[in-house]
Amino acid sequence: MEASIDPVAGIEWLAGLFPVRAPRRGSLTVMFTDIAGFTAYAAARGDRAAARLVHRHDAAVLPALRRHSGRIMKRLGDGLMAAFASPAAALCAALEMQRAARGVRLRIGIHAGTACSRAGDLIGHEVNVAARIAERALGGEILVSNAVRGAADGLGAHFRPARALVIAGREPRPLFRVEAAACQRGPKARCTEGP
């Protein structure tokens, strides 16, 4: 019997050996991705078609994660949670992901804030906020918090206000839809306006 190793699974396994650690002070940028309409798609088309769609998600998402030093924190069925050292890196990665997402209605939510690391995972209120932002994004859309927009000065990305995120017992959080821009690779991620 011949065994084969999925290269994506191998990369994820290796990355898991070096988990992102939340900084003692300062913030971390958290990104959630998923496929809009995935549950209905899987129900209508079956498991094999759903697996192919998740593979297309990975083909769009994983290269940009690697280029911008993002780290997969965990898989979430048809998406994932990733962490970045800066909002600029996360934003440039998200823009690349959307450009590469062919045949996938990719939803992306990004938020920067503090988090606690626990057994290779990130937890905390700000991580939950990032997840809620991603849930609000439409297929083909990147939705970010004010914390990410505020840290994106000089990137050339454009932002349109979206309906604020309301969490019980907290002040509403302004959200923004990201307009298309092209990013430059390198240690200092920069975005420029796309065609």
C-alpha positions as CSV (number, residue, x, y, z in Angstrom):
1,M,0.0,0.0,0.0
2,E,1.4,3.3,-1.0
3,A,1.0,6.3,1.3
4,S,1.0,9.9,0.2
5,I,1.2,13.0,2.3
6,D,-1.0,16.0,1.5
7,P,1.5,18.9,1.1
8,V,-0.9,21.3,2.7
9,A,-1.4,19.1,5.8
10,G,2.4,18.8,6.0
11,I,2.9,22.5,6.0
12,E,0.2,23.0,8.6
13,W,1.7,20.3,10.8
14,L,5.2,22.0,10.7
15,A,3.7,25.4,11.3
16,G,1.9,24.0,14.4
17,L,5.3,23.2,15.9
18,F,6.0,26.9,16.1
19,P,2.7,28.5,17.3
20,V,2.2,32.2,17.3
21,R,2.5,33.6,20.8
22,A,0.5,36.6,21.8
23,P,2.8,39.5,22.7
24,R,3.0,40.5,26.4
25,R,2.1,44.0,25.5
26,G,0.6,45.3,22.3
27,S,-1.8,43.7,19.9
28,L,-1.9,40.9,17.5
29,T,-4.0,40.9,14.3
30,V,-6.5,38.0,13.8
31,M,-8.0,37.0,10.5
32,F,-10.9,34.6,9.9
33,T,-11.7,33.3,6.5
34,D,-14.6,31.1,5.2
35,I,-16.6,30.3,2.1
36,A,-19.9,32.1,1.8
37,G,-22.8,29.7,1.2
38,F,-20.7,26.6,1.9
39,T,-23.3,24.7,3.9
40,A,-25.9,25.0,1.2
41,Y,-23.3,24.2,-1.5
42,A,-22.2,21.0,0.4
43,A,-25.9,19.9,0.9
44,A,-26.7,20.4,-2.8
45,R,-23.5,19.1,-4.4
46,G,-22.2,16.5,-1.9
47,D,-19.0,15.9,0.0
48,R,-16.6,15.5,-2.9
49,A,-17.6,18.8,-4.4
50,A,-17.4,20.5,-1.0
51,A,-13.9,19.1,-0.5
52,R,-12.8,20.5,-3.9
53,L,-14.2,23.9,-2.9
54,V,-12.2,23.8,0.4
55,H,-9.2,22.9,-1.7
56,R,-9.8,26.1,-3.9
57,H,-10.1,28.1,-0.6
58,D,-6.7,26.8,0.5
59,A,-5.1,27.5,-2.9
60,A,-6.2,31.2,-2.6
61,V,-5.5,31.6,1.1
62,L,-2.3,29.6,2.1
63,P,0.2,31.2,-0.3
64,A,-0.7,34.7,0.8
65,L,-0.5,33.6,4.5
66,R,3.0,32.4,3.9
67,R,4.1,35.5,1.9
68,H,2.9,37.8,4.7
69,S,4.2,35.7,7.7
70,G,0.7,34.7,8.8
71,R,0.2,31.7,10.9
72,I,-2.7,29.3,10.8
73,M,-4.0,29.0,14.3
74,K,-6.8,26.5,13.5
75,R,-8.9,25.1,10.8
76,L,-12.6,25.8,11.0
77,G,-14.3,23.5,8.5
78,D,-14.5,25.7,5.3
79,G,-12.2,28.3,6.7
80,L,-9.5,29.1,9.2
81,M,-8.2,31.5,11.9
82,A,-4.8,33.0,11.3
83,A,-2.6,35.5,13.2
84,F,-0.4,38.2,11.9
85,A,2.2,40.5,13.6
86,S,0.6,43.6,12.0
87,P,-2.7,44.8,10.5
88,A,-0.8,45.8,7.4
89,A,0.5,42.3,6.8
90,A,-3.0,40.8,7.4
91,L,-4.6,43.4,5.1
92,C,-2.2,42.8,2.2
93,A,-2.6,39.0,2.6
94,A,-6.4,39.4,2.5
95,L,-6.3,41.4,-0.7
96,E,-4.1,38.8,-2.3
97,M,-6.4,36.1,-1.2
98,Q,-9.4,37.8,-2.7
99,R,-7.6,38.2,-6.0
100,A,-6.6,34.5,-6.0
101,A,-10.1,33.2,-5.0
102,R,-11.4,31.9,-8.3
103,G,-14.7,30.1,-8.0
104,V,-14.8,30.7,-4.2
105,R,-16.9,33.4,-2.5
106,L,-14.3,34.1,0.2
107,R,-15.3,36.0,3.3
108,I,-12.6,37.6,5.4
109,G,-12.8,39.5,8.7
110,I,-9.8,41.1,10.3
111,H,-9.4,42.7,13.8
112,A,-6.4,43.8,15.9
113,G,-6.3,43.6,19.6
114,T,-5.0,41.7,22.6
115,A,-5.3,38.0,23.0
116,C,-4.2,35.2,25.3
117,S,-2.4,32.2,24.0
118,R,-3.4,28.8,25.3
119,A,-2.2,25.4,24.0
120,G,-1.3,26.8,20.6
121,D,-4.7,28.7,20.3
122,L,-5.7,32.3,20.7
123,I,-8.6,33.2,23.0
124,G,-10.1,36.4,24.3
125,H,-12.8,39.0,23.6
126,E,-10.8,40.6,20.7
127,V,-10.5,37.2,19.0
128,N,-14.3,36.8,19.3
129,V,-14.7,40.2,17.8
130,A,-12.6,39.2,14.8
131,A,-14.9,36.1,14.3
132,R,-18.0,38.2,14.4
133,I,-16.6,40.6,11.8
134,A,-15.9,37.7,9.5
135,E,-19.5,36.4,10.0
136,R,-20.8,39.8,8.8
137,A,-18.6,39.9,5.6
138,L,-20.3,39.0,2.3
139,G,-18.8,36.6,-0.3
140,G,-15.9,38.2,-2.0
141,E,-15.5,40.8,0.7
142,I,-13.0,41.9,3.3
143,L,-14.4,43.5,6.4
144,V,-12.1,45.1,9.0
145,S,-12.4,46.9,12.3
146,N,-11.5,50.5,13.0
147,A,-8.3,49.2,14.7
148,V,-7.2,47.6,11.4
149,R,-8.2,50.6,9.3
150,G,-6.4,53.0,11.6
151,A,-3.2,51.0,11.3
152,A,-3.4,50.9,7.5
153,D,-2.2,54.4,6.9
154,G,0.1,54.6,3.9
155,L,-1.0,51.3,2.4
156,G,-3.1,52.8,-0.3
157,A,-6.2,50.7,0.6
158,H,-9.6,52.4,0.5
159,F,-12.3,51.8,3.1
160,R,-16.1,52.2,3.0
161,P,-18.0,52.4,6.2
162,A,-20.2,49.4,7.0
163,R,-22.9,48.9,9.6
164,A,-21.3,48.9,13.1
165,L,-20.8,45.6,15.0
166,V,-22.9,45.6,18.1
167,I,-22.0,43.2,21.0
168,A,-24.2,43.2,24.1
169,G,-22.7,45.3,26.9
170,R,-20.1,47.0,24.7
171,E,-19.9,50.1,22.6
172,P,-20.7,49.6,18.9
173,R,-17.6,48.9,16.8
174,P,-17.2,50.7,13.5
175,L,-16.5,48.4,10.6
176,F,-15.2,49.0,7.1
177,R,-15.3,47.3,3.7
178,V,-11.9,47.2,2.0
179,E,-11.7,48.4,-1.6
180,A,-9.4,46.6,-4.0
181,A,-5.7,47.5,-3.8
182,A,-2.6,45.7,-4.9
183,C,0.1,44.8,-2.3
184,Q,3.9,44.7,-2.7
185,R,5.8,41.8,-1.2
186,G,8.7,42.3,1.2
187,P,9.4,42.7,4.9
188,K,7.4,46.0,5.0
189,A,4.0,45.2,3.3
190,R,2.7,48.1,1.2
191,C,-0.5,48.3,-0.7
192,T,-1.1,50.5,-3.8
193,E,-4.3,51.2,-5.6
194,G,-5.2,48.4,-8.1
195,P,-6.3,48.9,-11.7
